[in-house]
Amino acid sequence: MTESENNIVNEEVVTEEKVEKENYTDPISESTASFDGNQLLQKAQEIFQKKKKEVIGALVILAVVLVAYFGYSYYNSLPKSIINEVKVDFTGYDESGNLIYNSEEIASLVEEAVYKKVGLDKDQAKALTKDDPVAYSMLAQDRKLSFKLMKAESMLKTIHYEFNKTNNLKNGEEVTFTITTSSKNSPIKAEKKAFKVQNLKEYEKVSAENLLKEVTVTFSGFNGYGTVTFGNSIKNYFQLNSSNSYSNLKNGDKITLTVNESYIKTLKESGKIVDNKNVDITVSGLKELKDIKNFEDLIKKNDDYVKSEHKNDSYDTYTIESQGSYMRINVNNYDKGSISLVTIYKVTKTDSKDNKSVNYKYYGYSAYLLKDGNLDIDTASKISDRWGTKDLEGLRAQLSSDGYKVYESKKE
């Protein structure tokens, strides 16, 4: 190839390279040149305008989800109210009714809330409230879980709940269920709720006076000196009031009997109740002392008795003065009873040197009552205060404590 031809070829190559360079575009430079912030913003605005509703909806949903999440977390951190989970039932009879409630269910709710509070999951909490031994065993093998369990047991001790009254209830009264806690971290809310007692059954009323028909009551003795005895069945129905005196009774006196608590309990178990715990019995049928024809003979025997015990002699002389008579009716199950009549005497003794000493003594007799209403004077037994005393009032008090009563002879 000639030199001129080489020159022509070289020119063509140069020309082609120049054209290629002019037509070549660097992709990186083109990409960089095409990224324009304003264009991107404009593009986003165009998309927002076209998808405005969809975008707003998505944002709202996101906001709701966030609020719900944080709200739920906050709600779970607050103490829970279980007061409305308490369900009551009233059983029995008015004024002695009983309250029962779903105590096991409430206990489970409290325990489950505490277990969750300390960080145990729902399944673990459920298992523990059911006293699942496997769950306890698994927790015991994990140090962290064991610590949480110990924390829960301590927290449970800070929560207390109870009714202020659960028995002896009557329709219309209110009972209160109270929940208290001594821990500020307690998951259970401290609160209270009142429940009105209702639907208790009514008792069938039983007359206390009708119960007297089941008891034998016998008045014995004389008017003013009477006694009362009861049949063995008395203990099944009544108790005798210790404050009442059942001796020295007179016609018209009232004796109060009280229905036994054990019998009241038995009645209640069968749906019955007495209309009154106390019932009065009126003393009647006691005879008058004047109906005993030989009663005065017994008094005369007292005078003879004291004189026989204090006869004058060359060393001592006695002055005897009556200080009043006292009588007691004695009743037993083997006969019609007896009358004990004693007289207190002031006995003044004077010796040969004219020294005087005074003593008070009582002397008397106890005589059985015969079927004809008279006293068996012939078999009457002596009664006496052997040593006597210088204390007249003390002697009278002694006779009174022994059941004696002052005897006053009534003039016809």
JOURMO-V394647 format. One record per residue. RES is the residue in one small letter. SS is DSSP state (a for helix, b for strand, c for the rest). OMEGA is omega in whole degrees, -180 to 180 (NA if undefined). D_LAST is the distance of its C-alpha to the last C-alpha in Angstrom with 1 decimal. Layout:
# JOURMO-V394647
res;ss;omega;d_last
RES;SS;OMEGA;D_LAST
RES;SS;OMEGA;D_LAST
This chain:
# JOURMO-V394647
res;ss;omega;d_last
m;c;-177;195.3
t;c;-178;197.1
e;a;-180;195.7
s;a;179;195.3
e;a;179;193.3
n;a;179;191.0
n;a;-180;190.4
i;a;-180;189.5
v;a;-180;187.1
n;a;179;185.4
e;a;-179;185.0
e;a;-179;183.3
v;a;180;180.9
v;a;-179;180.1
t;a;180;179.6
e;a;180;177.2
e;a;-180;175.2
k;a;180;174.9
v;a;180;173.8
e;a;180;171.2
k;a;-180;169.9
e;a;-178;169.7
n;a;-177;167.8
y;c;178;165.4
t;c;179;161.8
d;c;-178;159.5
p;a;-179;156.2
i;a;-180;154.1
s;a;-179;155.5
e;a;-179;154.9
s;a;-179;151.2
t;a;-179;150.7
a;a;-177;152.3
s;a;-180;150.2
f;c;-178;146.8
d;c;-178;145.8
g;a;-179;142.3
n;a;179;142.4
q;a;178;143.5
l;a;178;140.5
l;a;180;138.1
q;a;179;139.7
k;a;180;139.4
a;a;179;135.7
q;a;179;135.1
e;a;179;136.9
i;a;180;134.8
f;a;-180;131.6
q;a;-179;132.6
k;a;-176;133.3
k;c;-174;130.1
k;a;-177;127.9
k;a;-179;124.9
e;a;-179;125.1
v;a;179;125.3
i;a;179;122.4
g;a;180;120.3
a;a;179;121.1
l;a;179;120.2
v;a;180;116.9
i;a;178;116.1
l;a;180;116.9
a;a;180;114.7
v;a;180;111.8
v;a;180;112.2
l;a;179;112.2
v;a;-180;109.1
a;a;-179;107.3
y;a;-179;108.2
f;a;178;107.1
g;a;179;104.1
y;a;179;103.0
s;a;180;103.5
y;a;-180;101.4
y;a;-180;98.7
n;a;-180;98.5
s;a;-179;98.0
l;c;175;94.9
p;c;-177;91.4
k;b;176;90.4
s;c;177;87.3
i;c;-173;85.4
i;a;-178;82.2
n;a;176;83.1
e;a;-180;83.7
v;c;180;80.0
k;c;-176;78.5
v;b;174;74.7
d;b;-179;72.5
f;b;-177;68.7
t;b;177;66.9
g;c;-173;63.4
y;b;-180;60.4
d;c;-180;59.2
e;c;174;57.5
s;c;-178;58.7
g;b;179;62.4
n;b;178;65.3
l;b;171;68.7
i;b;179;72.0
y;b;-176;75.5
n;c;-174;79.1
s;a;-179;78.8
e;a;179;81.8
e;a;179;84.0
i;a;179;83.1
a;a;180;83.7
s;a;179;87.1
l;a;180;88.0
v;a;-178;87.2
e;a;-178;89.1
e;a;179;92.1
a;a;-180;92.3
v;a;-180;92.2
y;a;178;94.8
k;a;-178;97.2
k;a;-177;96.5
v;c;174;97.8
g;c;176;101.0
l;c;-178;100.4
d;c;-174;101.9
k;a;-178;100.0
d;a;179;100.5
q;a;-180;99.4
a;a;180;96.3
k;a;-178;95.4
a;a;-179;95.9
l;a;179;93.8
t;a;178;90.8
k;c;180;91.0
d;c;179;91.0
d;c;-178;94.4
p;a;179;95.3
v;a;179;99.0
a;a;178;98.8
y;a;-179;97.1
s;a;-179;99.7
m;a;178;102.6
l;a;-178;101.1
a;a;-179;100.7
q;c;-179;104.4
d;c;-174;105.4
r;a;-178;104.8
k;a;180;104.7
l;a;178;102.3
s;a;178;100.1
f;a;179;99.8
k;a;179;98.8
l;a;177;96.2
m;a;178;94.7
k;a;179;94.7
a;a;-180;92.9
e;a;177;90.2
s;a;-179;89.6
m;a;179;89.5
l;a;-180;86.9
k;c;-179;84.5
t;c;-176;84.6
i;b;-180;83.3
h;b;178;79.7
y;b;-179;77.9
e;b;171;74.4
f;b;179;71.6
n;c;-179;68.7
k;c;-178;66.2
t;c;179;66.7
n;c;-175;63.3
n;c;-177;59.8
l;b;176;61.7
k;c;-179;60.5
n;c;175;62.6
g;c;180;64.0
e;c;-179;63.9
e;b;173;67.1
v;b;-174;68.5
t;b;174;71.6
f;b;-175;74.5
t;b;175;76.2
i;b;178;79.6
t;b;176;80.4
t;b;-179;83.5
s;c;-180;84.4
s;c;179;88.2
k;c;179;90.5
n;c;-178;92.8
s;c;178;90.1
p;c;-179;91.4
i;b;-177;88.0
k;c;176;86.6
a;c;-178;83.3
e;b;179;81.1
k;b;180;77.8
k;b;-179;76.6
a;b;178;73.2
f;b;-180;72.1
k;b;180;69.4
v;c;-178;67.0
q;c;175;67.2
n;c;174;67.1
l;c;-178;64.0
k;b;179;62.1
e;c;177;58.6
y;c;169;55.7
e;b;-176;53.8
k;b;177;50.1
v;b;-179;47.5
s;c;178;43.8
a;a;180;41.7
e;a;179;38.7
n;a;178;41.0
l;a;179;41.4
l;a;179;37.8
k;a;180;38.8
e;a;-174;40.9
v;c;176;38.0
t;c;-180;35.3
v;b;-178;31.9
t;b;175;28.9
f;b;-179;25.4
s;b;178;23.7
g;c;-175;20.6
f;b;-177;17.1
n;c;-177;15.9
g;c;-179;16.9
y;c;-176;18.9
g;b;175;21.2
t;b;178;25.0
v;b;175;27.8
t;b;-179;31.0
f;b;176;34.2
g;c;-177;37.0
n;c;-178;40.4
s;c;-178;41.8
i;a;-176;39.7
k;a;179;42.6
n;a;-173;45.0
y;a;-172;43.4
f;b;168;41.0
q;b;-178;40.5
l;b;-180;37.2
n;c;-178;36.9
s;c;-178;36.7
s;c;-179;34.9
n;c;175;31.9
s;c;-178;29.1
y;c;175;28.3
s;c;-179;25.5
n;c;-180;21.9
l;b;175;21.8
k;c;179;19.0
n;c;-180;19.4
g;c;177;21.9
d;c;178;23.8
k;b;174;27.5
i;b;-178;29.9
t;b;175;33.5
l;b;180;36.3
t;b;-179;39.9
v;b;180;42.8
n;c;176;45.2
e;a;180;48.5
s;a;180;50.3
y;a;176;48.9
i;a;179;49.7
k;a;179;53.2
t;a;178;53.5
l;a;-178;52.5
k;a;-180;55.0
e;a;178;57.7
s;c;176;57.2
g;c;-179;57.1
k;b;178;53.4
i;b;180;50.8
v;b;-179;47.0
d;c;179;45.9
n;c;-179;43.4
k;c;-178;43.2
n;b;176;39.4
v;b;-178;36.7
d;b;173;32.9
i;b;179;30.5
t;b;179;26.9
v;c;-180;24.2
s;c;173;22.4
g;c;179;21.0
l;c;-180;18.8
k;b;177;16.0
e;c;180;12.4
l;a;-178;12.0
k;a;179;9.1
d;a;176;12.1
i;c;-171;14.0
k;c;-176;13.5
n;c;-179;15.5
f;a;-179;14.4
e;a;178;13.4
d;a;180;16.9
l;a;178;18.5
i;a;179;17.2
k;a;179;18.6
k;a;178;21.8
n;a;180;22.2
d;a;180;22.4
d;a;-178;24.9
y;a;-176;26.8
v;a;180;27.5
k;a;-180;28.5
s;a;-179;30.8
e;a;-177;32.6
h;c;180;33.0
k;c;179;34.3
n;c;175;36.2
d;c;-177;39.9
s;c;-179;43.0
y;c;-175;43.4
d;c;173;40.0
t;b;-175;36.7
y;b;171;33.4
t;b;-175;30.5
i;b;-179;27.5
e;b;180;24.8
s;b;177;22.0
q;b;178;22.4
g;b;-178;19.4
s;b;-178;18.7
y;b;-175;20.1
m;b;176;19.7
r;b;175;22.2
i;b;179;22.6
n;b;-178;26.1
v;c;173;27.8
n;c;-174;31.3
n;c;-173;33.6
y;c;179;33.8
d;c;-178;30.3
k;c;177;26.8
g;c;-179;26.1
s;b;178;24.3
i;b;174;21.6
s;b;-179;22.9
l;b;179;20.6
v;b;177;22.4
t;b;176;21.9
i;b;180;24.4
y;b;170;25.7
k;b;-176;28.2
v;b;180;30.8
t;b;-178;33.3
k;b;178;36.4
t;b;-178;38.8
d;c;-176;42.1
s;c;178;44.7
k;c;178;46.3
d;c;173;43.1
n;c;-176;43.0
k;b;173;39.6
s;b;-177;38.4
v;b;174;35.1
n;b;176;33.8
y;b;-179;30.7
k;b;173;29.8
y;b;179;27.1
y;b;179;26.3
g;b;-177;24.3
y;b;171;24.5
s;b;-176;25.0
a;b;179;23.9
y;b;174;24.9
l;b;178;22.7
l;c;-178;23.9
k;c;-180;24.7
d;c;177;22.0
g;c;178;19.3
n;c;178;18.9
l;b;177;20.4
d;c;-176;23.9
i;a;-174;23.2
d;a;-178;26.6
t;a;-178;28.5
a;c;-179;26.4
s;b;-177;28.9
k;b;175;28.9
i;b;179;28.8
s;b;172;30.1
d;c;-166;32.0
r;c;-172;35.0
w;c;-180;36.8
g;c;-178;34.2
t;b;175;35.0
k;c;-177;35.3
d;c;-178;34.0
l;a;-178;30.2
e;a;177;30.2
g;a;180;32.5
l;a;177;30.3
r;a;179;27.3
a;a;179;29.7
q;a;179;30.9
l;a;180;27.5
s;a;180;27.0
s;a;177;30.4
d;c;176;29.6
g;c;179;26.8
y;c;178;23.8
k;b;-180;20.9
v;b;177;18.7
y;b;178;15.4
e;c;179;12.5
s;c;-180;9.5
k;c;179;6.4
k;c;176;3.8
e;c;NA;0.0
